[in-house]
Amino acid sequence: MNNKSYLNLQRKYKNKIAGTNIGKELIAPCLAGEPVLYRRGTAFFSSSSLKSYASVMERLIKTKVKFEILCSPVVQDQKLIDILENNSSEEKKQALLLKLSEDILLDAAEFAKNPLSHSHRSKVLSFMIASGQLEIKFAIPKVIEDVVTGFNHEDLYHVKNGYFNFKDGNTVAFDGSFNESENGHVKNYESTQVFRSYIDRDSERLQDTIEDIDDEWNGLSEALNIYPLSDKIFDKIKKIASKLPPEFDPDPDPDPDPLPEPWDHQLEALKNWKKNGYKGILALATGSGKTITSIHGVHKISEQLINNENKSLCVVISVPYVVLADQWVDELAKYSISPIKCYGSSQSWFSNLSSKVGNFNLFTGKQLAIVVVNATLRGSKFQTLLNKIKINDSKKLFMITDECHHHANKKLVETKLPKAQYIMGLSATPWEKNDKDAERILTSYYGKIVAKYDLDDALRDKVLCPYDYHIHEVSMNSAEEEIYLKLTSTINSMYRQNEKKSLTPKEKKILEFTIFKRSRHLDAIEDKFSVLKEILATKKPDSFKLFYCGSGYQADDEDEDNIEMIDRNRNIDRITELLEENKWKVSQFTSQESHSTRVAILDLFKNKHIHAIAAIKVLDEGFDIPSCNEAFITASSSSERQWVQRRGRILRNADNKTSATVHDFVITKTSDAKAFQPLVYKELERVAAFHKSCNNKVQIDSQISRIRKRYNIM
């Protein structure tokens, strides 16, 4: 299945119609689809158009996508219009027009020289031009009759079309009314037709549009004079531009949002954290505002230090995944905090961080914020700069770790985490039940849990939305039962062996692998797919649906007796096929997709271009999809952390969302109640967690009681 976002484009877009945004819904998905070339004809080009590319700009820079913009010169200065009026020759008029256009472009790029400038677009624009990634040409009609009036449409190059060439050989072209500017992409009432190479009926219009643009770009149009950017201006911009790609922070909001008033449980958490010496773990449920709580903590500490002899604060925020890092950066920007993004290639952040650390160390009252992913945090380059940050009476360090359970590693805690005056760990489930090693390691650095606020608390307080819970009972066939029992027998035997004599490292690995294999086997029970097929037959495709799939493979019939089977058909592929057979538009969301592809998929999901996402565990942490209102859980997970993450993922409040629905596929039908009692007991532990606070608790009590009675689980 192809997840390329541009494959879901409509044939027509109109701004201001049902919230349509041409930049977001046409241009951004195309740029997310791995183009090699974006060639554009436009009456007006502005760096403000870069806002439409913001979500994918970093990847576009890295992958060297070529931008080619053919546009009209811009006349904005009345004095220069007067000069043009007094120069009768067409040649002089065109020369002045070009000079004016280049001066305007240079003025835009000049902002990049100012270290205090917040114009991110100017830095991007100058870098792209200097590196050759953005090529601009000017088109001037060969006959210009009236300069004084500012040039009528018939006097201007007024084309507004373009096309994308993609790595996979596809092409998307468009022809309409919008310019390459923020107004054209977002604000104005605009319309454009889209022609796609993968749609047969579009082929003629697609070819015509491409030929028109190519002829004009290459100077083959008899009606136009085409001028590239002059060497003089190009050299000036090269001097202005950074040698490295700029950091891809959004332009700061001139009017930052005020911090929302904290909820009672957030105030209580901060109070307890302070009482514990500004150290501790906040075990707050997914969706209950962990991020905002910690930002409130940062603001309070920062205010205290500034009011106390203008002291400095450095905040280091560590997260496990890039997508979570991006969400932190976006959230911090709302409240006037512009962190350094330390992830991706070190070339994108090392020099900037080094400079900022130097300034922080030199100047009292200087504030510094850093967002870093765990992989970068552990690296030598980041550690070198982290160790250079001065910590003393006037300079303090605040360490915040989101999903801090990822730091349950003794070496990491002892050698990589900084000695900070303020330490806050965030996690809905800091450690699994009975995992004493993880608890000991985490509390040695972060301190004890100072605040607990679980999903049931959040549901009670209406911080999360209510939900219905449905148990779909599934069975194992004889071959599946036999495999499960063989694997279980091996596991139990090795546990007994370990009680007598400790297992060797090799034996421990075999045990771990066997447990893993059994888990994947349960995920792939055939009846799960049969039951899902029955459910889908009764449902029409609908938006905002999430399908959690097991990470394993479905067994081949020929290999059903082979305990070492490796199958060719992933569970997620089978579920995807079932959905597509029932006319659902679905995208897969796994570790195999790139970060940019995942972001594009979520955007398609949020904008109803696809109905559903089929995911493995990669969606458990970091990705925020509050619009999701129904989830189908086919994976037989025994991890409490996964239960909490998955339930919390779909219970976030969102506009027009009043409730959610959870479907749980539970193995409860076996041939031997006694032999399979431990398995059903584990399944019912998950059921109990989901059942506890659901809307329809009373309705399914009898179903649960019947299962418990059959398996003698009381």
LOPA-687956 format. One record per residue: residue in one letter; x, y, z of N, C-alpha, C in turn. Coordinates in steps of 0.02 Angstrom, whole numbers, plus 50000, padded with zeros to 5 digits. Atoms other than C-alpha are relative to their C-alpha. Layout:
<pts>
AXYZXYZXYZ/...
</pts>
This chain:
<pts>
M500414994050000500005000050000500435006350000/N499624993850005500625017449959499735005250048/N500204995049952500595030450095500175007149978/K499824993350023501175045149988499415004650003/S500564995549986500105059750039499695003049937/Y500264996750059499935067249865499534995449960/L500445004650036499025051649802499275000950020/N500684998849978497485057549897499745007049983/L500204993250019497365074649814499325000049964/Q500634998950036495695081149753500155003149932/R499904997050066495445087449575499925007550000/K500124992849996494975104949633500055002350072/Y499974997049933495335116249782499775007249995/K500224993149995494515132449834500125002350072/N499934997049934495095143149981499345002750024/K500584997249966493765148250104499374996049988/I500575004450008492625133950057500074994350050/A499985005249947492265123050209500684999450032/G499365000049966493915128250284500594997749958/T499465002350043494975123350134500595004950002/N499384996250000496775129550136500454997049946/I499635002750056497665127349968500724998350019/G499325001349979499385128750046500074993650039/K499965005849956499045115550177499764993749967/E500325006050027497965103750075500264998049931/L499725001750065498835104549905500765000350000/I499284999150005500595111549918500384995850051/A499645003749948501145104150085500004992449989/P499985007250014500585086150045500454998149942/C499555001550056501495087049879500735000450021/L499324999349976503075093149963500204994550048/A499875005649955502905079050090500084993449962/G500005006250040502835066349948500644998549963/E499355001250030504695066349905500065002449928/P499894997450068504725077849752500745001249988/V499324998150018506345080949660500005007049969/L500054993450031505715096849575499315003050013/Y500604996049997504425110249609500115006049955/R499944994450047504285121849458499355003850000/R500584995949986503105136349478500005006349958/G500114993650033502425150549371499505004050041/T500444996149955501675164549476500085007449987/A499964992750008501245182849458500385003250058/F499694997149942501895185949633500294994650044/F499675004649954503145176849744500195003750063/S499824997149935503375180449929500274994550045/S499735004849952504395171950064499474997750049/S500545002149956502755171150162499724993249980/S500245006650023502335155850055500354994450037/L499635005149964503655146450155499624997450061/K500405002349944502395145550297499634993549983/S500365006150021501465132250197500464993950000/Y499535005650003503045121850189500304998450068/A499655000349936503505123650373500074992950027/S499995006749970503055105850425500494995349966/V499565004550037504155098050291500655003449977/M499444996250027505455111650260500674997150018/E499365002849979506845103550360500194994249955/R499855005850043506705087450259500125002249928/L499904997550067506565097350096500705002649990/I499324997350003508195106150133500504994249997/K499535005649996509075089850176500004995849937/T500055004250059508445080550023500125003849935/K499804995950058508905094949906499465000349946/V500544998950048507205096949824500125006649964/K499874993950039507415109649683499365004049992/F500554995350010506255124849686500195004649942/E499894995450057506115134649523499395004549994/I500554995249998505055150449532500085005049943/L500034995050053504615160849378499445004950018/C500494995349976503745176949430500075006849967/S499984993250024503345194849384500425004450046/P499704995049957504415209349446499465003650039/V500484996849956503565218349589500145007450005/V499944992849994503285237149588499615002350061/Q500324997949939502935244049761500165007250018/D499754993549982503805260849764499795005149947/Q500254995150048502945275949681500565004049968/K499434996350029504605285149658500314996249942/L499715003950053505265270849555499534999449940/I500474999850055503665270649454500085006449959/D499884993650034503975289049416500634999749957/I499385000850038505745284749361499874996149936/L500165004150058505065271449247499625004049947/E500404996050046503845283949172500445004549957/N499574995450035505275295349122500524996549957/N499555003850043506225281549035499594996549946/S500455002250053505395278648870500194993449968/S499815006050034506405264248805499794993850039/E500215006249968505745246848840500584996750037/E499415003149971507505240948879500155003050069/K499874996749936507755253949017499464998450052/K500545001649955506055250549091500094993050030/Q499905006849976506415231949102500594999550047/A499415000149957508125235049178499845002750070/L500194997149936507375246049314499524995450038/L500445004849968506005233449346500394994450034/L499595005349973507295219849371500395002250061/K499624997449942508345230749486499555000650061/L500484999349945506825234749590499834993250030/S500175006649975506335216449603500564996950040/E499435002849965508085211249653500135003550066/D499914996349938508195225049782499504997750054/I500515002449954506565219149860500204993250028/L499785006649979507225201349865500605000450048/L499424999149957508875207149940499795002750069/D500254997349937507955217250073499704994450044/A500305005649963506995201550122500544995550029/A499455004449977508605191450135500435003450053/E499574996349955509505205250233499854998650074/F500185001549931508545200650390500404994350029/A499625005749976509585184950399500665002050032/K499384997749970511125195350446499925002250072/N500124997349933510325201950603499924994450050/P500055005649952510665190050749499395000650045/L500594999149958509185197450843499354999249961/S500605000650040508005195050699499654993450013/H500415006049993506585182650721499714997849934/S500275001850066506275181550535500324993549977/H499765006650021506505163050508499984999449924/R500075000650072505895164650329500585003149962/S499444996850034507295176550282500614995650001/K499425004649995508595164050343499924994249951/V500135005650045507775149950246500075002249927/L499984997350068507575160650089500725001149977/S499314998550019509375166650087500414993649993/F499635006350004510065149050121499824996249937/M500215003850059509025141149983500265003049936/I499744996750060509555154149855500754998949994/A499275000649999511395153549906500224992949983/S499815007050012511445134449900499774997549932/G500245002050066510605134049730499374995950001/Q500615004049996509075124949794499395003949976/L500544995750025507945139749752500285004449944/E499804995950057508145147449580499405004449980/I500534995350018507135163049538500165003349933/K499954996250063506855170249365499415004849996/F500524995050009505855185549314499754999949928/A500314999950066504635185949169499685006849987/I500284993550018504205202349083499744999649928/P500264999950069503045203748933500415004749956/K499564996250045503955210548781499715006849983/V500304993650013502715224948760499715002850065/I500264996649940502415236748908499795006949979/E500274993750025501295251448867499895005250054/D500204995249950500795259449031500324998350067/V499665001249937501985260049179499695003750057/V500264995649948501145274049275499434996750039/T500575003049967499585264149314500184994050043/G499795005849960500615250549397499934993549963/F500055005950042500385238449252499354996250010/N500615004050001498725230749211500164992749990/H499885007150006498485211949205500294998049934/E499755001850065498805211549020500735002149991/D499314997950003500475219949053500464995550040/L499615004149954501045207349182500054992749977/Y499995007350002501625189449180499534997850055/H500535001149951500045183649265499814992650006/V500125007149996500185164649254500024997750073/K500025002749932499785154749412499924992449996/N500025007250007500215136649383500654997050027/G499405003249975501525123849433499944992449995/Y500025007349997502005105649444500554997250045/F499535003749959502905093049555500204993649963/N499755006550023504005078849492500234996150062/F499845004049942504155064749619500504994549984/K499495005250008505495051649647499724993749969/D500295006250026504285037749604499755000549928/G500194999250069503985044849430499345003449988/N500644996550006502295052849465500105007549994/T500014992850007501875070849425499325002750020/V500624996449984500565082749495500085007249976/A500004993150025500175099149407499365003550022/F500604996149983498955113249446499995006449959/D500104993950038498255128349359499395003650029/G500554996749967497205141349446500125007450011/S499984992849988497145158449528500485002150055/F499624998049940498315157849679500745001349985/N499304998350005500015166049692500414996150052/E499555003349953501535158949783500145004750058/S499974995549943501205168849941499524997550053/E500455001949946500345167050108499275001749982/N500674998050020498845176650041499714995149950/G500245004750050498725165049892499874993150028/H500075006649971498955149249995499434999650050/V500435000449942497835153850141499435005050000/K500464994749982496955170550147499495001849945/N500454997850054496225175049977499504994649981/Y500455004750032494735167049893500324997949935/E499635002450058495665156349766499734993249979/S500225006450026495325141449656500544997349954/T499515003150046496435129049564499774993049981/Q500125006850025496245113349458500644995950008/V499435004449989497385098449493499994994449949/F499935005350051498025086149362500544995150024/R499595005149970498795069749419500194994649950/S499775005050048499855057549317499714993150012/Y500275006549984499085042749407499244999649989/I500704999950019497325047849349499965000849924/D499995000150073497035043549165499675006149969/R500374994550031495765057249130500375006750005/D499634993849991497025070549186500585000849951/S499375000350037498395065849063500095005849951/E499944994850050498025078648926500135006950032/R499914993649966497825093649042500675000350037/L499365000349966499345088049141500575001749952/Q499474998950048500445087748986500005007149975/D500054993050023499805104648925500295004850051/T499764995649947500165112849092500764999650007/I499275000949995501925105549103500365003449942/E499694997050059502345110948925500005007650003/D500054992749994501735128748957500535002750048/I499534997649950502785130849114500724999049976/D499325001350023504335122749038500215004849945/D499844995350054504255133748883500175006850029/E499894993449970504135149448989500655000150041/W499405000349959505505144149111500634999949957/N499425000650044506695139848969500065005549947/G499964994350046506365156248876499774998649930/L500245001950066505445148048731499355003449981/S500624996450015503895159048743500175006449962/E499864994150042503875172448607499765006450033/A500304994049970502895184348717500375002550062/L499694998449936504085184748865500755000949994/N499294999749987505815190548912500124996950068/I499865003649938506565179349046500695002050025/Y499384997749971507905185749165500154996150064/P499815003249937508845175649297500225005250051/L499734995649948509425183149461500715002049981/S499344997750021510965193849426500544997350046/D499435002549962512675188049483500145004550061/K499864995349947512865203749588499564998750061/I500475001249945511305200449692500114993050029/F499885006849977511675181849700500604999850048/D499404999849958513405185449772499855003350068/K500194996649938512665197349901499614995350046/I500405004649960511415184349958500434994350026/K499545005349977512795171149968500395002250062/K499644997449943513735182450089499555000450062/I500484999449946512175184850194499844993150030/A500275006549980511675166550199500484996150046/S499625004549957512225154250331500294994449958/K499695005650034513395140550275499644993550015/L500385005849980512275128150364499265001649997/P500724998749999510395126050352499795003050066/P500234997049938509495136950479499594995150041/E500445004049960508595129350625499285001249978/F500674999450029506805125950576499485001150054/D500504997849953505895134550716499505004449964/P500484995450030504285143350670500135007150022/D499954993149978504255162250675499635000950065/P500354999049938503865167250853499365004149992/D500634996450000502095173150882500105006750034/P499904993549968502145192050913499555000950061/D500454999749943500705189651032499934992950029/P500025006849974501095173751129499374998750041/D500585001949960499665164351209500165000650074/P499895000349927499445166851395499964992750022/L500045006849975499755151051493499304998750027/P500675001449974498075142751527500014999050075/E500045001049929497505142551706500084992550016/P499905007149986498135126151783499394996950033/W500535003849966496875112951834500224998350071/D499855001549930496775107652015500544994750007/H499515005449994497765091751987500705002349979/Q499354997350021499145101551899500305004450055/L499764995949944499265114152042500254995650057/E499815004649947499335099852166500674996649984/A499385003350021500715091352066500605004750010/L499464995249993501785107152062500145001550074/K499924998949929501485110152247500414994450033/N499655005849971502065092552292500724999749975/W499335000050029503555093952175500455005150035/K499634994849964504105110152259500154997750072/K499935002449931503825102552431500554994750006/N499495005250001504985088252382500685002749977/G499364997050017506415100352349500095000949925/Y499994999150073505975103552165500294993949965/K499775006350028506265085352124499444994950005/G500505005249996505095071152080499704998349933/I500345002650060504065061451954499265001850003/L500714998450006502365067651897499684994449958/A500335005650035501365051951853499295002249981/L500634997150023499995060951757499774996449938/A500285003950054498845051951637500115003349932/T499974997550069499055053551449499395004349986/G500554995550015498015068551395499805004650057/S500194996049943497955076551568500435006250009/G499634993749999499185090551529500684999750033/K499325000449971500935084551578500435005849975/T499584994850030501745096851457499855006950030/I500194993549973500765112051517500205000650073/T499804999949930501095107351698500735001750007/S499284998749996502965107151669500175007149976/I499894993250024502895123651571499825005050055/H500174995849941502005131451721500584999950050/G499435000649955503455124851826500595004149976/V499454996050029504735132751708499885007450011/H500154992949992503845149551712500075002250073/K499954998149929503745149551902500735000550022/I499294999949982505585145151925500365005849967/S499694994550037506115157551791499845006750031/E500204993749968505125171651872500365000950067/Q499654999749936505875167552042500725002249992/L499304998650010507635168151975500115007149973/I499944993250027507385184151875499885005250054/N500164995349945506605192852025500534999850055/N499485000849950508035186452132500685001549969/E499354997750025509525196552071500144997949929/N499935001250071509205192651888500424993849985/K499645006250010509845174751897499784996549936/S500115003350064509945163351744499714993050010/L500285006749999508995147351704500114996749932/C499965004250059509425133751578499524994250009/V500485005449998508025121551540500184994949946/V499875005550046508445104751460499404995350001/I500595004450006506935094751398500194994149957/S499805006150035507325076851351499384995949983/V500575004050024506095066351248500254994149960/P499765006050036506185049151166499985000449925/Y500115000150072505585053450991500005006949969/V499994993650036505775067050860499315003249999/V500674997250004503895069050842499805003350065/L500154997149935503735072251028500415006450011/A499594994049997505175084651018499685005849962/D500334994950040504275094150880499395002850036/Q500594997849963502695094750985500195004550058/W499754995749946503675101951132500215006849974/V499774993750030504475115151021499405004449983/D500614996350018502755120250954499645002750062/E500364998049939501995120751128500385005550037/L499594994949967503435130851202499955006749963/A500044993850040503335143451058499375004050015/K500634996549984501535147451107500095004650060/Y499924996449938502185154051272500685003550005/S499404995850005503705164051214500644996550022/I499395003749987504985150351241500244997149934/S499735002350065506095147251088500604995550014/P499455004549983507145131751123500454998549940/I499555002750051508655125451026499804992749989/K500215006850017508155109450936500624995749989/C499415004250005509505096550968499794992949980/Y500135006550028509045082050857500105000449924/G499795000250070509415076450681500765000549996/S499284999350010511135079650609500295005250048/S499694995249954512325088150732500185006549964/Q499864993950038512725100550593499445005150007/S500574995449996510985107950617499945003450067/W500094997149934511195111850802500645001250039/F499414999649957512985109950869500285007050006/S499714993349999513655127050819499565004950038/N500474995549967512085136050877499994998850076/L500005001649929512045126951044500645002250034/S499364997949973513895130151072500015007550014/S500024992749993513625148751044499535002150057/K500494998349948512085149351156500244998150070/V499725001949936512955139951296500525005150022/G499514994949984514375152551286499685006450025/N500364994049978513165167151300499684999050069/F500315001549935512265158751444500525000450056/N499475000049950513905156451538500275007050014/L499704993449994514485174351507499545005250033/F500454994649980512935184651545499514997850053/T500495001149947511915185151704499305001749974/G500684998850021510055184051676499824997049933/K500135003150064510245174851511499624993550009/Q500395006149996508935161251487500144995649939/L499845004650054509245145651383499524994050005/A500455005850003508015131951329500254995249946/I499765005150046508505115651244499504994349999/V500395006150008507425101551175500444994949965/V499545005050025508425085751146499674993150001/V500245006949999507965067951097500514995650036/N499575004349958508675053851202500634997649964/A499425002450037509815047351064500545005449996/T499524994550002510645064551048500285001450069/L499794998849930510705066751237500584995450019/R499485004849983511785051151251500645001149961/G499434999250044512965056651112500545004450029/S499434996449973514695063651145499985007549985/K500014992950018514415080251053499545003950047/F500464996649955512895084851157500284999950071/Q499735000549933513715078651317500565005050011/T499454995149995515235089651283499735006950017/L500294993449989514155105351274499595000250064/L500385000249938513015099851416500455001050060/N499524999549944514525098351530500335006950004/K499724993250000515075115951481499525005150031/I500484995449970513485123751551500185001250073/K499804998349932513985132951710499404999750046/I500525000549949512935128351861500305002550066/N499764997249937513205139252015499435003850034/D500524996449962512295151052133499575004449956/S500384995450042511775162751993499754996849936/K500215003450061511525149951854499754993150018/K500335006249980510305135651877499804995949939/L500205004650054509835120451774499384996350020/F500645003349991508095113051757499974994249950/M500045005950043508015095151688499294997350000/I500675002850009506325089451620500064994149952/T499995005850044506135072051547499294997549989/D500655002650018504545067251456500064992549984/E499985007450005504135048651456500654997550033/C499375001349966505495046851586500154992650011/H499875007249993505275027951594500524997649951/H499475001950047506435027451444500705000850029/H499354999049967507835032451563500154994950054/A499895005349950507725016551667500614995849981/N499375003050018509535012751626500545002750047/K499534997949948510855013251764500575004249972/K499444996350029512295018951652499795006949976/L500254993650024511245032651572499895004850058/V500154995849942510665039351740500645002450035/E499394998349962512395038951818500505004249961/T499474996850039513415045851673499775005349950/K500224995650053512325055651552499535005650023/L500484995049978511025065351652500355005250043/P499644994649966511565082351720499825000550074/K500144998549930511695087151903499635006750003/A500434994150005510245099351903499705001850068/Q500344997749939509455109952041499264998549999/Y500715001550007507725106451972499944994049953/I500065006250039507245089151909499274997950000/M500705002150006505545083751843499954994349948/G500135005650045505105066851767499254999649986/L500705000350021503485064851670499864993149969/S500205006350030502635048351633499334997850029/A500635002749975500885041051644500124993650040/T499825006349966501695024551697500764999750006/P499264999849994503485027251762500324993149997/W499745006850003503735008551784499424995150003/E500505005249999502784992551759499944997250072/K500115003049935502044983951911500534994650013/N499505004949978503364973752004500685000849967/D499354998850031504794980951901500425004350049/K499634996649947505864985352053500655003149975/D499384997350028507444987951949499885006949969/A500164993650032506655001751844499825005250053/E500204995349947505895009752000500625002650036/R499404998049963507575009852090500445004849958/I499574995850043508535017251942499695006949990/L500324993650014507265030851903499965004450062/T500054995949939507005036552083500685002350024/S499334997849980508895037552108500175006849970/Y499874993550031508905052551990499415004750007/Y500584995550002507135059251976499665000950068/G500354999849937506595055952154499364996049996/K500615004049995504965048052209499445003049957/I500614997350032503265049852126499685004950048/V500284994849957502605066252197499275001649982/A500694998750021500965066652101499754994249958/K500335005250039499785053252036499325002549977/Y500644998050027498335056951922499874995449940/D500075005150052497755041851822499415001349954/L500524999250050496545039551679499305000350032/D500654999949967495095035951796499885006650035/D500074993349971495425052251889499825005149946/A500124995350055495475061551723499304999349972/L500685001250024493845053551667499495002850049/R500454997349947493015057951833499955007649996/D499984992650002493555076151815499835002849931/K500164998150069493065076451629500575003449965/V499404997850035494845080551581500074996049935/L500045004350059494665065951458499274998649984/C500695001150020493115061451361499764993050019/P500265006649982491975046851413500034995149941/Y499955004950054491995030551316499584993850015/D500315006549997491075014351281500524994649986/Y499525005550006491994997751293499634993749977/H500315006050027491574982351189500514994349999/I499585006049999492324965051218499794995449943/H500125004750054492444954251062500384993650014/E499695006349980492784936451115500234996149938/V499725003850056493904926351000500264993350026/S499805006849983494424908150997500664998349966/M499425002950034495984898250953499814993449968/N500105006650029495944883750831500494995150030/S499605005249968496764867350877500755000949988/A499304999050015498404871150789500295005850040/E499784994149962498534888250873500074998350074/E499955002149930498174880451043500624995850012/E499435004349993499514867351016500655004050002/I499404995850002500824880350971500075004050065/Y499984996249938500354891151121500224995750059/L499835004449945500474876451241500734997849998/K499295001950007502164870951171500455005750023/L499614994249980502864888551192499965001150075/T500094999049929502134889951366500374994850041/S499635005449967502854873151416500755001450003/T499294998350003504584878751360500165005650050/I499904994349954504424895051457499994997850073/N500075002449931503824886551616500594995650021/S499435004449986505204873551606500635004050015/M499414995949990506534886951592499955004150064/Y500094996649936505794896551739500174995250058/R499855005049947505884880551845500754998750002/Q499285001150004507674877651786500375005750034/N499684994149971508124895351839499965000150076/E500085000349927507464892252015500534995550031/K499505004749974508694877852036500715002649988/K499354997450018510154885751947499915005649949/S500084994150043510314902851865500144998349927/L499915001250072510114902551677500635003549975/T499434996750033511634906351571499755005849958/P500214994450043511604922451468499664997649936/K500305002850060511234911851313499304997450013/E500655002749981509804902951401499495005650014/K500434994349986509094919551460499745003249935/K500204997350066509074925851280499484995449967/I500485004850028508174909951226499325000950034/L500624999049963506884912651364499655006449977/E500294993750023506614930751313499704999449931/F500245000850068506434925851131499364995749998/T500585004449998505184912051173499395003850025/I500554995949975504114924051275499765004849946/F500164995550054504194936351132499614996449944/K500335003950052503704922851007499294998350019/R500685001649978502204917851112499555006149996/S500394993850004501624935851122499795001449928/R500164998850071501724937750932499514994849974/H500475005350020500804921250911499295001950020/L500664997949977499344927851015499725005849960/D500224994350041499284943750911499714997749933/A500175002350067499034933250754499464994749998/I500535005049998497584922150808499505001349943/E500414999350060496534918950652499315002950014/D500684997849985494864922050736499945007650011/K500014992749993495354940050772499825003349934/F500134997250066495334943550586499294998349977/S500685001950018493704934050563499495004450035/V500464995749962492834943950700500025007149974/L499944993250027493514960350633499655000549933/K500335000050065492894955650460499245000650008/E500714999749985491144953050532499795007050022/I500154993349976491194969950619500005005049942/L499944995450056491774979050463499434999349951/A500565001250045490374971150362499385003950021/T500594996449974489134980550473500125007550005/K499834993049992490044997350471500165003349933/K499804996050057490185010750339500675003450016/P499374996449988491905018850317499865006850033/D500124993949962492025033250438500675002750025/S499374996849982493365045650491500194998950073/F499724999949933494485045850645499994993350035/K499975006749972494655027050671500724997550003/L499335002449988496205018650740499994992550012/F499955007349994496685000250723500694998350026/Y499385002349970498024993850842500124992749981/C499855006750025498834978650763500584996950039/G499435003549971499974965550835500605000649955/S499394999150039501774966250780500234993649966/G499795006450028501834948050725499754998749931/Y500165002450067501434937750572499474994650005/Q500495005250004500014926650521500314993549974/A499705006350019500474908150507499744997449934/D500215003650060500454899050342499704993350019/D500325006449985499334883850339500484994249998/E499525005550008500754872850282500474999450060/D499515000049947501794877750433499694999950070/E500334999349937500514876550570500304995750056/D499695004249950501484862850659500735002050015/N499314998049994503134871850645500075005750050/I499954995149946503544880950806500475005849981/E499534994950020504914890850716499765004249941/M500274996950060503764898050584500135007649996/I499964992950015504094914950508499565001249940/D500514999250051502664920950404500125005849952/R499914994850051502564931450249499485005550006/N500574995349999500984940750296499935003350068/R500044996549937501074953850432499275001150021/N500674998749974499564956350545499725006649974/I500224993450021499484974650498499805000049926/D500185000450071499444970050313499324996749991/R500655003450004497984958150340499435004750020/I500514995349978497004971450435499915005549949/T500044994950052497414984450303499604997449941/E500365002950056496784972750167499254999350016/L500705000549980495164969550264499655006849994/L500294993350004494864988250277499915002249928/E500054997950070495234991450094499464996149963/E500545004050031494074977150042499325002950016/N500634996949979492704986450136499975007549984/K500014993250028493095002950046500245005350050/W499714995249954494035011050190500655002749969/K499364997050016495435023350152500434999750063/V499605001349941496825018150269500745000849984/S499284999550005498665021650298500324996150057/Q499635003549948499905011050393500475004750036/F499594995849958500885018650535500454995550041/T499545004649968502415008550583500695003150004/S499314997649996504265010350618500335000349932/Q499715000050067504585007450432499895006549963/E500114993650032503855024350384500475005350029/S499574994549976504975039650394499605004850043/H500334995049957504605053550517499555004649959/S500394995350041504025065250378499374996649973/T500595003650025502865051750308499484999350055/R500475000649944502095048950480499645006550012/V500314993449990501785067550500499485001349945/A500464999150056500975067950327499374995650009/I500565004549988499875052850372499535002950053/L500424997149947499265061250532499625006149973/D500334994250030498875076950432499414997749956/L500545002850041497845066550309499434997650045/F500495002649953496975058350456499595005650031/K500344994449967496565074750544499545003749953/N500404996450049495875082150383499524995549961/K500495004750026494795066950342500144997749928/H499835002750066495735062350183500084992450001/I500035007249989495895044950254499544998750059/H500465001749946494675035950368500364997550062/A499725003849945495855025850474500764999649996/I499295001649995497625022550532500064993050030/A499835006649973498255004750556500715000650028/A499374998649967499665005550682500244994150041/I499715004549951500844994750780500185004450060/K499904996349937501575001050944500345006749991/V499664993650011502495015750864499545006050015/L500474994649986500915026050892499865000950074/D500164999949929500885022651079500215006550035/E499734994149967501955037651127500165005449950/G499754994450038502225054851057499515003149950/F500444997450051500895056550924499335002150030/D500614997149971499435067650969499444999949948/I500555000650047497815062750881499335000450038/P500614999349960496385069650989499364998749961/S500615001050039495135068250845499784992849996/C500175007150002495195049150854499434998550048/N500585001349957493515043250920499824992650006/E500155007149996493555024250896500644996149987/A499395004050007494935011450920499844992650004/F500065007250002495054992950880500674997050020/I499385002649972496364983950985500024992449989/T499955007150015496824967150909500624996850031/A499395002649969498504965450998499864997950072/S500125002749932498454954651156500565002150047/S499464997549959499624965651255499874998850074/S500045000749927499984961751438500365005850035/S499654994249972500904978251463499525005350024/E500434994849972500014990151580500145006749968/R499834993650032500965004551502499655000849933/Q500354999750065500245000351331499265001050010/W500714998949988498484999251403499875007450013/V500094993049980498665016451480500105004649940/Q499854995750057499475024351326499464999649947/R500495000950053498215017051204499315002750019/R500644997349978496695021351306500035007750002/G499924992849997497345038851339500045003349932/R499924997450067497755041151154499335001849968/I500644998950033495925040151105499495003650044/L500474996749955495145048751255500135007550007/R499884992949998495865066051225499385003849975/N500564995850022494545079551210500175003649935/A499914996450063494305087751040499335003149981/D500614996750024493065099050952499524994949969/N500535004350027491425090250911500074992750019/K499905006949976491985074751006499704999650070/T500345000649935490815069751147500154993450035/S499845006549971491325051651174500444996049952/A499585004450041492455037751111499774992850010/T500185007149996492285018951082500634995849994/V499435004550001493555005251118499744992949988/H500145006950015493434987951040500614995850019/D499445004149976494504974751126499884992749979/F500055006850024494824957751046500344995550051/V499775003549941494994945851193499944992449989/I500005007350008495474927351186499664996950061/T500395003049945494144918751292499704993349983/K500315006350022493624903551191500544994949984/T499505005250008494764888651214499694993250015/S500275006849990494534869751218500094997450070/D499845002549934495254867551392500075005950048/A500024994349954494794880051528500585000050049/K499475000549951496094873651650500685001749970/A499354998950033497564873551528500105007349980/F499944993150025497184891051465499785005250052/Q500204995249949496674898951630500515005650009/P499524994449993498324908751649499965005149943/L500064995550057498104915951474499395004550008/V500614996149993496304921451504500055004750059/Y499904995749942496794928251674500375006449979/K499634994250026498064939751587499565004449956/E500454996250042496774944851458499515004050042/L500494996649958495534949251595500305005750042/E499674994449967496814960351681499935006349956/R500094994350046496764971551526499265002049998/V500724998650001494864970051519499795004050061/A500184996549939494734975651700500215007349998/A499764993150005495784991151665499565004349955/F500424996350047494724996251516499285000550024/H500705000649977493074991151598499855004750058/K500084996649936493355000851759499605006649994/S500314993350004492785018151700499605001149937/C500374999150063491825014951539499275001850014/N500714998049995490065021651508499544994150010/N500455005850002489285004551481500224994450046/K499735004949953490054995851630499474994850020/V500525004549976488404988351690499814994949946/Q500225004350056487964981351517500474994249988/I499535005550015489554970951503500234996250062/D499825003549938489694965451685499844992549994/S500215007050005488744949251645500464996249954/Q499545003250046489904945451498500664998350035/I499385001249963491434947051609499914994650053/S500145005049949490634936851747499974993049971/R500055006450033490254922751625500704997249984/I499325002150017492074922251567500374997850064/R499675001749937492724922351746499774993350027/K500295006249974491554908251796500274994049962/R499775005650041492064897151650500724998250016/Y499295001249989493914899051689500195000150074/N499905000349927493684899051878500475005650023/I499604994249983494424916551894499555004750041/M500434996049956493664925852042500395005550034/
</pts>
